[in-house]
Amino acid sequence: MSFRAHGISLILPAKFITMQITDDKKIIEVQQEFHDKFPYLKIEFYKQGHGAGEGSLEVSKLDPYMTIKDARSNHSEGELSIHGNLKVESLEQRFEEDYGLHVQVFRKSKAIWLQTTATDSWTLSEQNERGEQES
C-alpha cells in the first residue's frame, strides 16, 4: 500500500492478520477478525466451493452463527496467516485446501457488496483500497 502527500510517496506495510481456525469457533468470529483488518472486504462461507473466476450462490451461504466444525468435513485446525499482498484466489484456495472451508471474498462498492470474481488475481490490499475509493 502506498500513500502520497505533498509530493512524497510513502510505502506503508501491508496489512497482516493471523487467525486461529478451530472447530469451536463460529463463522462470524472469523468473518469479524478478517473484516477488522480489511474494512472494505468481507468473507462469506458456503456449502460448496467454486472454481476460479466463479461466484457463489446466495442459497448455499452458511449461517454465520454456525461453528467451523459444522461447516466442514476436514477438521484440521491451525493458524492462518493472511498478508495484504496475498491474492484473493490464493486466500480462497488456502481456506479450502487447508481447512475444508469454502469462502468467497466480497468488496464494498458504495452501498453493496460485490463478489470479487473478476478481480480474484488482485491482492487483498488492492481490493481493500478499491473498496475504500468506491465507498
MODELLER restraints for C-alpha pairs under 7 A, 6 or more apart:
rsr = mdl.restraints
at = mdl.atoms
rsr.add(forms.Gaussian(group=physical.xy_distance, feature=features.Distance(at['CA:1:A'], at['CA:11:A']), mean=6.00, stdev=0.5))
rsr.add(forms.Gaussian(group=physical.xy_distance, feature=features.Distance(at['CA:1:A'], at['CA:12:A']), mean=5.37, stdev=0.5))
rsr.add(forms.Gaussian(group=physical.xy_distance, feature=features.Distance(at['CA:1:A'], at['CA:13:A']), mean=6.68, stdev=0.5))
rsr.add(forms.Gaussian(group=physical.xy_distance, feature=features.Distance(at['CA:1:A'], at['CA:14:A']), mean=6.07, stdev=0.5))
rsr.add(forms.Gaussian(group=physical.xy_distance, feature=features.Distance(at['CA:1:A'], at['CA:125:A']), mean=6.70, stdev=0.5))
rsr.add(forms.Gaussian(group=physical.xy_distance, feature=features.Distance(at['CA:2:A'], at['CA:9:A']), mean=6.75, stdev=0.5))
rsr.add(forms.Gaussian(group=physical.xy_distance, feature=features.Distance(at['CA:2:A'], at['CA:10:A']), mean=5.59, stdev=0.5))
rsr.add(forms.Gaussian(group=physical.xy_distance, feature=features.Distance(at['CA:2:A'], at['CA:11:A']), mean=4.39, stdev=0.5))
rsr.add(forms.Gaussian(group=physical.xy_distance, feature=features.Distance(at['CA:2:A'], at['CA:12:A']), mean=5.55, stdev=0.5))
rsr.add(forms.Gaussian(group=physical.xy_distance, feature=features.Distance(at['CA:3:A'], at['CA:9:A']), mean=5.68, stdev=0.5))
rsr.add(forms.Gaussian(group=physical.xy_distance, feature=features.Distance(at['CA:3:A'], at['CA:10:A']), mean=5.18, stdev=0.5))
rsr.add(forms.Gaussian(group=physical.xy_distance, feature=features.Distance(at['CA:3:A'], at['CA:11:A']), mean=6.40, stdev=0.5))
rsr.add(forms.Gaussian(group=physical.xy_distance, feature=features.Distance(at['CA:4:A'], at['CA:10:A']), mean=6.26, stdev=0.5))
rsr.add(forms.Gaussian(group=physical.xy_distance, feature=features.Distance(at['CA:14:A'], at['CA:83:A']), mean=6.58, stdev=0.5))
rsr.add(forms.Gaussian(group=physical.xy_distance, feature=features.Distance(at['CA:14:A'], at['CA:84:A']), mean=4.87, stdev=0.5))
rsr.add(forms.Gaussian(group=physical.xy_distance, feature=features.Distance(at['CA:14:A'], at['CA:85:A']), mean=6.46, stdev=0.5))
rsr.add(forms.Gaussian(group=physical.xy_distance, feature=features.Distance(at['CA:14:A'], at['CA:125:A']), mean=6.91, stdev=0.5))
rsr.add(forms.Gaussian(group=physical.xy_distance, feature=features.Distance(at['CA:15:A'], at['CA:37:A']), mean=6.76, stdev=0.5))
rsr.add(forms.Gaussian(group=physical.xy_distance, feature=features.Distance(at['CA:15:A'], at['CA:83:A']), mean=5.80, stdev=0.5))
rsr.add(forms.Gaussian(group=physical.xy_distance, feature=features.Distance(at['CA:15:A'], at['CA:84:A']), mean=4.67, stdev=0.5))
rsr.add(forms.Gaussian(group=physical.xy_distance, feature=features.Distance(at['CA:16:A'], at['CA:82:A']), mean=5.67, stdev=0.5))
rsr.add(forms.Gaussian(group=physical.xy_distance, feature=features.Distance(at['CA:16:A'], at['CA:83:A']), mean=4.45, stdev=0.5))
rsr.add(forms.Gaussian(group=physical.xy_distance, feature=features.Distance(at['CA:16:A'], at['CA:84:A']), mean=5.99, stdev=0.5))
rsr.add(forms.Gaussian(group=physical.xy_distance, feature=features.Distance(at['CA:17:A'], at['CA:37:A']), mean=6.97, stdev=0.5))
rsr.add(forms.Gaussian(group=physical.xy_distance, feature=features.Distance(at['CA:17:A'], at['CA:81:A']), mean=5.83, stdev=0.5))
rsr.add(forms.Gaussian(group=physical.xy_distance, feature=features.Distance(at['CA:17:A'], at['CA:82:A']), mean=5.20, stdev=0.5))
rsr.add(forms.Gaussian(group=physical.xy_distance, feature=features.Distance(at['CA:17:A'], at['CA:83:A']), mean=6.55, stdev=0.5))
rsr.add(forms.Gaussian(group=physical.xy_distance, feature=features.Distance(at['CA:18:A'], at['CA:79:A']), mean=6.46, stdev=0.5))
rsr.add(forms.Gaussian(group=physical.xy_distance, feature=features.Distance(at['CA:18:A'], at['CA:80:A']), mean=5.52, stdev=0.5))
rsr.add(forms.Gaussian(group=physical.xy_distance, feature=features.Distance(at['CA:18:A'], at['CA:81:A']), mean=4.29, stdev=0.5))
rsr.add(forms.Gaussian(group=physical.xy_distance, feature=features.Distance(at['CA:18:A'], at['CA:82:A']), mean=6.14, stdev=0.5))
rsr.add(forms.Gaussian(group=physical.xy_distance, feature=features.Distance(at['CA:19:A'], at['CA:79:A']), mean=5.59, stdev=0.5))
rsr.add(forms.Gaussian(group=physical.xy_distance, feature=features.Distance(at['CA:19:A'], at['CA:80:A']), mean=5.12, stdev=0.5))
rsr.add(forms.Gaussian(group=physical.xy_distance, feature=features.Distance(at['CA:19:A'], at['CA:81:A']), mean=6.43, stdev=0.5))
rsr.add(forms.Gaussian(group=physical.xy_distance, feature=features.Distance(at['CA:20:A'], at['CA:78:A']), mean=5.79, stdev=0.5))
rsr.add(forms.Gaussian(group=physical.xy_distance, feature=features.Distance(at['CA:20:A'], at['CA:79:A']), mean=4.60, stdev=0.5))
rsr.add(forms.Gaussian(group=physical.xy_distance, feature=features.Distance(at['CA:20:A'], at['CA:80:A']), mean=6.26, stdev=0.5))
rsr.add(forms.Gaussian(group=physical.xy_distance, feature=features.Distance(at['CA:21:A'], at['CA:77:A']), mean=5.41, stdev=0.5))
rsr.add(forms.Gaussian(group=physical.xy_distance, feature=features.Distance(at['CA:21:A'], at['CA:78:A']), mean=5.39, stdev=0.5))
rsr.add(forms.Gaussian(group=physical.xy_distance, feature=features.Distance(at['CA:21:A'], at['CA:79:A']), mean=6.10, stdev=0.5))
rsr.add(forms.Gaussian(group=physical.xy_distance, feature=features.Distance(at['CA:21:A'], at['CA:80:A']), mean=6.91, stdev=0.5))
rsr.add(forms.Gaussian(group=physical.xy_distance, feature=features.Distance(at['CA:22:A'], at['CA:68:A']), mean=6.74, stdev=0.5))
rsr.add(forms.Gaussian(group=physical.xy_distance, feature=features.Distance(at['CA:22:A'], at['CA:77:A']), mean=5.05, stdev=0.5))
rsr.add(forms.Gaussian(group=physical.xy_distance, feature=features.Distance(at['CA:22:A'], at['CA:78:A']), mean=6.83, stdev=0.5))
rsr.add(forms.Gaussian(group=physical.xy_distance, feature=features.Distance(at['CA:23:A'], at['CA:67:A']), mean=6.51, stdev=0.5))
rsr.add(forms.Gaussian(group=physical.xy_distance, feature=features.Distance(at['CA:23:A'], at['CA:68:A']), mean=4.86, stdev=0.5))
rsr.add(forms.Gaussian(group=physical.xy_distance, feature=features.Distance(at['CA:23:A'], at['CA:69:A']), mean=4.19, stdev=0.5))
rsr.add(forms.Gaussian(group=physical.xy_distance, feature=features.Distance(at['CA:23:A'], at['CA:75:A']), mean=6.90, stdev=0.5))
rsr.add(forms.Gaussian(group=physical.xy_distance, feature=features.Distance(at['CA:24:A'], at['CA:67:A']), mean=5.83, stdev=0.5))
rsr.add(forms.Gaussian(group=physical.xy_distance, feature=features.Distance(at['CA:24:A'], at['CA:68:A']), mean=6.38, stdev=0.5))
rsr.add(forms.Gaussian(group=physical.xy_distance, feature=features.Distance(at['CA:24:A'], at['CA:69:A']), mean=6.42, stdev=0.5))
rsr.add(forms.Gaussian(group=physical.xy_distance, feature=features.Distance(at['CA:25:A'], at['CA:67:A']), mean=5.55, stdev=0.5))
rsr.add(forms.Gaussian(group=physical.xy_distance, feature=features.Distance(at['CA:25:A'], at['CA:68:A']), mean=5.79, stdev=0.5))
rsr.add(forms.Gaussian(group=physical.xy_distance, feature=features.Distance(at['CA:26:A'], at['CA:64:A']), mean=6.93, stdev=0.5))
rsr.add(forms.Gaussian(group=physical.xy_distance, feature=features.Distance(at['CA:26:A'], at['CA:65:A']), mean=5.66, stdev=0.5))
rsr.add(forms.Gaussian(group=physical.xy_distance, feature=features.Distance(at['CA:26:A'], at['CA:66:A']), mean=5.59, stdev=0.5))
rsr.add(forms.Gaussian(group=physical.xy_distance, feature=features.Distance(at['CA:26:A'], at['CA:67:A']), mean=4.11, stdev=0.5))
rsr.add(forms.Gaussian(group=physical.xy_distance, feature=features.Distance(at['CA:26:A'], at['CA:68:A']), mean=5.69, stdev=0.5))
rsr.add(forms.Gaussian(group=physical.xy_distance, feature=features.Distance(at['CA:27:A'], at['CA:64:A']), mean=4.91, stdev=0.5))
rsr.add(forms.Gaussian(group=physical.xy_distance, feature=features.Distance(at['CA:27:A'], at['CA:65:A']), mean=6.04, stdev=0.5))
rsr.add(forms.Gaussian(group=physical.xy_distance, feature=features.Distance(at['CA:27:A'], at['CA:66:A']), mean=6.00, stdev=0.5))
rsr.add(forms.Gaussian(group=physical.xy_distance, feature=features.Distance(at['CA:27:A'], at['CA:67:A']), mean=5.93, stdev=0.5))
rsr.add(forms.Gaussian(group=physical.xy_distance, feature=features.Distance(at['CA:27:A'], at['CA:68:A']), mean=5.98, stdev=0.5))
rsr.add(forms.Gaussian(group=physical.xy_distance, feature=features.Distance(at['CA:28:A'], at['CA:64:A']), mean=4.76, stdev=0.5))
rsr.add(forms.Gaussian(group=physical.xy_distance, feature=features.Distance(at['CA:28:A'], at['CA:65:A']), mean=5.95, stdev=0.5))
rsr.add(forms.Gaussian(group=physical.xy_distance, feature=features.Distance(at['CA:31:A'], at['CA:42:A']), mean=6.67, stdev=0.5))
rsr.add(forms.Gaussian(group=physical.xy_distance, feature=features.Distance(at['CA:31:A'], at['CA:43:A']), mean=5.94, stdev=0.5))
rsr.add(forms.Gaussian(group=physical.xy_distance, feature=features.Distance(at['CA:34:A'], at['CA:42:A']), mean=6.94, stdev=0.5))
rsr.add(forms.Gaussian(group=physical.xy_distance, feature=features.Distance(at['CA:35:A'], at['CA:41:A']), mean=6.14, stdev=0.5))
rsr.add(forms.Gaussian(group=physical.xy_distance, feature=features.Distance(at['CA:35:A'], at['CA:42:A']), mean=5.55, stdev=0.5))
rsr.add(forms.Gaussian(group=physical.xy_distance, feature=features.Distance(at['CA:38:A'], at['CA:128:A']), mean=6.07, stdev=0.5))
rsr.add(forms.Gaussian(group=physical.xy_distance, feature=features.Distance(at['CA:40:A'], at['CA:107:A']), mean=5.89, stdev=0.5))
rsr.add(forms.Gaussian(group=physical.xy_distance, feature=features.Distance(at['CA:40:A'], at['CA:108:A']), mean=5.22, stdev=0.5))
rsr.add(forms.Gaussian(group=physical.xy_distance, feature=features.Distance(at['CA:40:A'], at['CA:128:A']), mean=5.13, stdev=0.5))
rsr.add(forms.Gaussian(group=physical.xy_distance, feature=features.Distance(at['CA:40:A'], at['CA:131:A']), mean=5.13, stdev=0.5))
rsr.add(forms.Gaussian(group=physical.xy_distance, feature=features.Distance(at['CA:40:A'], at['CA:132:A']), mean=6.06, stdev=0.5))
rsr.add(forms.Gaussian(group=physical.xy_distance, feature=features.Distance(at['CA:41:A'], at['CA:105:A']), mean=6.87, stdev=0.5))
rsr.add(forms.Gaussian(group=physical.xy_distance, feature=features.Distance(at['CA:41:A'], at['CA:106:A']), mean=5.53, stdev=0.5))
rsr.add(forms.Gaussian(group=physical.xy_distance, feature=features.Distance(at['CA:41:A'], at['CA:107:A']), mean=4.59, stdev=0.5))
rsr.add(forms.Gaussian(group=physical.xy_distance, feature=features.Distance(at['CA:41:A'], at['CA:108:A']), mean=6.11, stdev=0.5))
rsr.add(forms.Gaussian(group=physical.xy_distance, feature=features.Distance(at['CA:41:A'], at['CA:128:A']), mean=5.94, stdev=0.5))
rsr.add(forms.Gaussian(group=physical.xy_distance, feature=features.Distance(at['CA:42:A'], at['CA:105:A']), mean=5.81, stdev=0.5))
rsr.add(forms.Gaussian(group=physical.xy_distance, feature=features.Distance(at['CA:42:A'], at['CA:106:A']), mean=5.22, stdev=0.5))
rsr.add(forms.Gaussian(group=physical.xy_distance, feature=features.Distance(at['CA:42:A'], at['CA:107:A']), mean=6.64, stdev=0.5))
rsr.add(forms.Gaussian(group=physical.xy_distance, feature=features.Distance(at['CA:43:A'], at['CA:103:A']), mean=6.26, stdev=0.5))
rsr.add(forms.Gaussian(group=physical.xy_distance, feature=features.Distance(at['CA:43:A'], at['CA:104:A']), mean=5.56, stdev=0.5))
rsr.add(forms.Gaussian(group=physical.xy_distance, feature=features.Distance(at['CA:43:A'], at['CA:105:A']), mean=4.59, stdev=0.5))
rsr.add(forms.Gaussian(group=physical.xy_distance, feature=features.Distance(at['CA:43:A'], at['CA:106:A']), mean=6.08, stdev=0.5))
rsr.add(forms.Gaussian(group=physical.xy_distance, feature=features.Distance(at['CA:44:A'], at['CA:103:A']), mean=5.47, stdev=0.5))
rsr.add(forms.Gaussian(group=physical.xy_distance, feature=features.Distance(at['CA:44:A'], at['CA:104:A']), mean=5.42, stdev=0.5))
rsr.add(forms.Gaussian(group=physical.xy_distance, feature=features.Distance(at['CA:44:A'], at['CA:105:A']), mean=6.65, stdev=0.5))
rsr.add(forms.Gaussian(group=physical.xy_distance, feature=features.Distance(at['CA:45:A'], at['CA:61:A']), mean=5.86, stdev=0.5))
rsr.add(forms.Gaussian(group=physical.xy_distance, feature=features.Distance(at['CA:45:A'], at['CA:62:A']), mean=5.55, stdev=0.5))
rsr.add(forms.Gaussian(group=physical.xy_distance, feature=features.Distance(at['CA:45:A'], at['CA:102:A']), mean=5.63, stdev=0.5))
rsr.add(forms.Gaussian(group=physical.xy_distance, feature=features.Distance(at['CA:45:A'], at['CA:103:A']), mean=4.50, stdev=0.5))
rsr.add(forms.Gaussian(group=physical.xy_distance, feature=features.Distance(at['CA:45:A'], at['CA:104:A']), mean=6.62, stdev=0.5))
rsr.add(forms.Gaussian(group=physical.xy_distance, feature=features.Distance(at['CA:46:A'], at['CA:60:A']), mean=5.39, stdev=0.5))
rsr.add(forms.Gaussian(group=physical.xy_distance, feature=features.Distance(at['CA:46:A'], at['CA:61:A']), mean=4.36, stdev=0.5))
rsr.add(forms.Gaussian(group=physical.xy_distance, feature=features.Distance(at['CA:46:A'], at['CA:62:A']), mean=5.18, stdev=0.5))
rsr.add(forms.Gaussian(group=physical.xy_distance, feature=features.Distance(at['CA:46:A'], at['CA:102:A']), mean=5.30, stdev=0.5))
rsr.add(forms.Gaussian(group=physical.xy_distance, feature=features.Distance(at['CA:46:A'], at['CA:103:A']), mean=6.05, stdev=0.5))
rsr.add(forms.Gaussian(group=physical.xy_distance, feature=features.Distance(at['CA:47:A'], at['CA:60:A']), mean=5.40, stdev=0.5))
rsr.add(forms.Gaussian(group=physical.xy_distance, feature=features.Distance(at['CA:47:A'], at['CA:61:A']), mean=6.44, stdev=0.5))
rsr.add(forms.Gaussian(group=physical.xy_distance, feature=features.Distance(at['CA:47:A'], at['CA:62:A']), mean=6.41, stdev=0.5))
rsr.add(forms.Gaussian(group=physical.xy_distance, feature=features.Distance(at['CA:47:A'], at['CA:102:A']), mean=6.71, stdev=0.5))
rsr.add(forms.Gaussian(group=physical.xy_distance, feature=features.Distance(at['CA:48:A'], at['CA:102:A']), mean=6.12, stdev=0.5))
rsr.add(forms.Gaussian(group=physical.xy_distance, feature=features.Distance(at['CA:49:A'], at['CA:102:A']), mean=4.93, stdev=0.5))
rsr.add(forms.Gaussian(group=physical.xy_distance, feature=features.Distance(at['CA:50:A'], at['CA:56:A']), mean=6.35, stdev=0.5))
rsr.add(forms.Gaussian(group=physical.xy_distance, feature=features.Distance(at['CA:53:A'], at['CA:117:A']), mean=4.59, stdev=0.5))
rsr.add(forms.Gaussian(group=physical.xy_distance, feature=features.Distance(at['CA:53:A'], at['CA:118:A']), mean=5.88, stdev=0.5))
rsr.add(forms.Gaussian(group=physical.xy_distance, feature=features.Distance(at['CA:53:A'], at['CA:120:A']), mean=6.68, stdev=0.5))
rsr.add(forms.Gaussian(group=physical.xy_distance, feature=features.Distance(at['CA:54:A'], at['CA:117:A']), mean=5.68, stdev=0.5))
rsr.add(forms.Gaussian(group=physical.xy_distance, feature=features.Distance(at['CA:55:A'], at['CA:115:A']), mean=6.62, stdev=0.5))
rsr.add(forms.Gaussian(group=physical.xy_distance, feature=features.Distance(at['CA:55:A'], at['CA:117:A']), mean=5.91, stdev=0.5))
rsr.add(forms.Gaussian(group=physical.xy_distance, feature=features.Distance(at['CA:69:A'], at['CA:75:A']), mean=6.78, stdev=0.5))
rsr.add(forms.Gaussian(group=physical.xy_distance, feature=features.Distance(at['CA:71:A'], at['CA:101:A']), mean=7.00, stdev=0.5))
rsr.add(forms.Gaussian(group=physical.xy_distance, feature=features.Distance(at['CA:72:A'], at['CA:100:A']), mean=5.59, stdev=0.5))
rsr.add(forms.Gaussian(group=physical.xy_distance, feature=features.Distance(at['CA:72:A'], at['CA:101:A']), mean=5.94, stdev=0.5))
rsr.add(forms.Gaussian(group=physical.xy_distance, feature=features.Distance(at['CA:73:A'], at['CA:100:A']), mean=6.49, stdev=0.5))
rsr.add(forms.Gaussian(group=physical.xy_distance, feature=features.Distance(at['CA:74:A'], at['CA:99:A']), mean=6.05, stdev=0.5))
rsr.add(forms.Gaussian(group=physical.xy_distance, feature=features.Distance(at['CA:74:A'], at['CA:100:A']), mean=5.01, stdev=0.5))
rsr.add(forms.Gaussian(group=physical.xy_distance, feature=features.Distance(at['CA:75:A'], at['CA:99:A']), mean=6.75, stdev=0.5))
rsr.add(forms.Gaussian(group=physical.xy_distance, feature=features.Distance(at['CA:76:A'], at['CA:99:A']), mean=5.84, stdev=0.5))
rsr.add(forms.Gaussian(group=physical.xy_distance, feature=features.Distance(at['CA:77:A'], at['CA:99:A']), mean=6.99, stdev=0.5))
rsr.add(forms.Gaussian(group=physical.xy_distance, feature=features.Distance(at['CA:84:A'], at['CA:123:A']), mean=6.46, stdev=0.5))
rsr.add(forms.Gaussian(group=physical.xy_distance, feature=features.Distance(at['CA:84:A'], at['CA:124:A']), mean=5.01, stdev=0.5))
rsr.add(forms.Gaussian(group=physical.xy_distance, feature=features.Distance(at['CA:84:A'], at['CA:125:A']), mean=4.67, stdev=0.5))
rsr.add(forms.Gaussian(group=physical.xy_distance, feature=features.Distance(at['CA:85:A'], at['CA:123:A']), mean=5.13, stdev=0.5))
rsr.add(forms.Gaussian(group=physical.xy_distance, feature=features.Distance(at['CA:85:A'], at['CA:124:A']), mean=6.18, stdev=0.5))
rsr.add(forms.Gaussian(group=physical.xy_distance, feature=features.Distance(at['CA:85:A'], at['CA:125:A']), mean=6.18, stdev=0.5))
rsr.add(forms.Gaussian(group=physical.xy_distance, feature=features.Distance(at['CA:86:A'], at['CA:123:A']), mean=5.16, stdev=0.5))
rsr.add(forms.Gaussian(group=physical.xy_distance, feature=features.Distance(at['CA:86:A'], at['CA:124:A']), mean=5.97, stdev=0.5))
rsr.add(forms.Gaussian(group=physical.xy_distance, feature=features.Distance(at['CA:87:A'], at['CA:120:A']), mean=6.77, stdev=0.5))
rsr.add(forms.Gaussian(group=physical.xy_distance, feature=features.Distance(at['CA:87:A'], at['CA:121:A']), mean=5.64, stdev=0.5))
rsr.add(forms.Gaussian(group=physical.xy_distance, feature=features.Distance(at['CA:87:A'], at['CA:122:A']), mean=5.38, stdev=0.5))
rsr.add(forms.Gaussian(group=physical.xy_distance, feature=features.Distance(at['CA:87:A'], at['CA:123:A']), mean=3.95, stdev=0.5))
rsr.add(forms.Gaussian(group=physical.xy_distance, feature=features.Distance(at['CA:87:A'], at['CA:124:A']), mean=5.93, stdev=0.5))
rsr.add(forms.Gaussian(group=physical.xy_distance, feature=features.Distance(at['CA:88:A'], at['CA:105:A']), mean=6.91, stdev=0.5))
rsr.add(forms.Gaussian(group=physical.xy_distance, feature=features.Distance(at['CA:88:A'], at['CA:120:A']), mean=4.92, stdev=0.5))
rsr.add(forms.Gaussian(group=physical.xy_distance, feature=features.Distance(at['CA:88:A'], at['CA:121:A']), mean=6.24, stdev=0.5))
rsr.add(forms.Gaussian(group=physical.xy_distance, feature=features.Distance(at['CA:88:A'], at['CA:122:A']), mean=6.25, stdev=0.5))
rsr.add(forms.Gaussian(group=physical.xy_distance, feature=features.Distance(at['CA:88:A'], at['CA:123:A']), mean=5.84, stdev=0.5))
rsr.add(forms.Gaussian(group=physical.xy_distance, feature=features.Distance(at['CA:88:A'], at['CA:124:A']), mean=5.95, stdev=0.5))
rsr.add(forms.Gaussian(group=physical.xy_distance, feature=features.Distance(at['CA:89:A'], at['CA:120:A']), mean=5.04, stdev=0.5))
rsr.add(forms.Gaussian(group=physical.xy_distance, feature=features.Distance(at['CA:89:A'], at['CA:121:A']), mean=6.19, stdev=0.5))
rsr.add(forms.Gaussian(group=physical.xy_distance, feature=features.Distance(at['CA:92:A'], at['CA:103:A']), mean=5.72, stdev=0.5))
rsr.add(forms.Gaussian(group=physical.xy_distance, feature=features.Distance(at['CA:92:A'], at['CA:104:A']), mean=6.50, stdev=0.5))
rsr.add(forms.Gaussian(group=physical.xy_distance, feature=features.Distance(at['CA:95:A'], at['CA:101:A']), mean=5.29, stdev=0.5))
rsr.add(forms.Gaussian(group=physical.xy_distance, feature=features.Distance(at['CA:95:A'], at['CA:102:A']), mean=6.61, stdev=0.5))
rsr.add(forms.Gaussian(group=physical.xy_distance, feature=features.Distance(at['CA:95:A'], at['CA:103:A']), mean=6.92, stdev=0.5))
rsr.add(forms.Gaussian(group=physical.xy_distance, feature=features.Distance(at['CA:96:A'], at['CA:102:A']), mean=5.42, stdev=0.5))
rsr.add(forms.Gaussian(group=physical.xy_distance, feature=features.Distance(at['CA:104:A'], at['CA:115:A']), mean=6.96, stdev=0.5))
rsr.add(forms.Gaussian(group=physical.xy_distance, feature=features.Distance(at['CA:105:A'], at['CA:115:A']), mean=6.11, stdev=0.5))
rsr.add(forms.Gaussian(group=physical.xy_distance, feature=features.Distance(at['CA:105:A'], at['CA:116:A']), mean=6.03, stdev=0.5))
rsr.add(forms.Gaussian(group=physical.xy_distance, feature=features.Distance(at['CA:106:A'], at['CA:113:A']), mean=5.81, stdev=0.5))
rsr.add(forms.Gaussian(group=physical.xy_distance, feature=features.Distance(at['CA:106:A'], at['CA:114:A']), mean=5.14, stdev=0.5))
rsr.add(forms.Gaussian(group=physical.xy_distance, feature=features.Distance(at['CA:106:A'], at['CA:115:A']), mean=4.38, stdev=0.5))
rsr.add(forms.Gaussian(group=physical.xy_distance, feature=features.Distance(at['CA:106:A'], at['CA:116:A']), mean=5.51, stdev=0.5))
rsr.add(forms.Gaussian(group=physical.xy_distance, feature=features.Distance(at['CA:107:A'], at['CA:113:A']), mean=5.47, stdev=0.5))
rsr.add(forms.Gaussian(group=physical.xy_distance, feature=features.Distance(at['CA:107:A'], at['CA:114:A']), mean=5.23, stdev=0.5))
rsr.add(forms.Gaussian(group=physical.xy_distance, feature=features.Distance(at['CA:107:A'], at['CA:115:A']), mean=6.50, stdev=0.5))
rsr.add(forms.Gaussian(group=physical.xy_distance, feature=features.Distance(at['CA:107:A'], at['CA:116:A']), mean=6.45, stdev=0.5))
rsr.add(forms.Gaussian(group=physical.xy_distance, feature=features.Distance(at['CA:107:A'], at['CA:127:A']), mean=6.62, stdev=0.5))
rsr.add(forms.Gaussian(group=physical.xy_distance, feature=features.Distance(at['CA:107:A'], at['CA:131:A']), mean=5.75, stdev=0.5))
rsr.add(forms.Gaussian(group=physical.xy_distance, feature=features.Distance(at['CA:108:A'], at['CA:114:A']), mean=6.35, stdev=0.5))
rsr.add(forms.Gaussian(group=physical.xy_distance, feature=features.Distance(at['CA:108:A'], at['CA:131:A']), mean=4.99, stdev=0.5))
rsr.add(forms.Gaussian(group=physical.xy_distance, feature=features.Distance(at['CA:108:A'], at['CA:135:A']), mean=6.80, stdev=0.5))
rsr.add(forms.Gaussian(group=physical.xy_distance, feature=features.Distance(at['CA:109:A'], at['CA:131:A']), mean=5.73, stdev=0.5))
rsr.add(forms.Gaussian(group=physical.xy_distance, feature=features.Distance(at['CA:109:A'], at['CA:134:A']), mean=5.14, stdev=0.5))
rsr.add(forms.Gaussian(group=physical.xy_distance, feature=features.Distance(at['CA:109:A'], at['CA:135:A']), mean=5.53, stdev=0.5))
rsr.add(forms.Gaussian(group=physical.xy_distance, feature=features.Distance(at['CA:110:A'], at['CA:134:A']), mean=5.73, stdev=0.5))
rsr.add(forms.Gaussian(group=physical.xy_distance, feature=features.Distance(at['CA:110:A'], at['CA:135:A']), mean=4.25, stdev=0.5))
